[in-house]
Amino acid sequence: MILKGTKFQIKVWKYLKKIQKGSVLTYSDVAKGINKPKAVRAVANAIGKNPYAPKIPCHRVIRSDGSLGGYSGKGGIKTKKKLLESEGILL
């Protein structure tokens, strides 16, 4: 799959592909994972622009307070919740 986006978006999206099924990370975890720990908002924006959901599993990223956050894929937050539940994650 050839990803189309900014260098930063592609870096974030490639990192998301490493999140294993049945696991979740926070936006802050992702920012730290790409060595940009202060770029939490930029990470959230990049995730929100992910046109490859759910193949690039942005549904596995949640807010630090444990809430779901947003979902850019078809069906929005309801779909995110269903995807997480199908992987055994109950929030």
HELIX and SHEET records of a PDB file:
HELIX    1   1 LYS A    7  LEU A   16  1                                  10    
HELIX    2   2 TYR A   27  GLY A   33  1                                   7    
HELIX    3   3 VAL A   40  GLY A   48  1                                   9    
HELIX    4   4 CYS A   58  ARG A   60  5                                   3    
HELIX    5   5 GLY A   76  SER A   86  1                                  11    
SHEET    1   A 2 LEU A  25  THR A  26  0                                        
SHEET    2   A 2 VAL A  61  ILE A  62  1                                        
END                                                                             
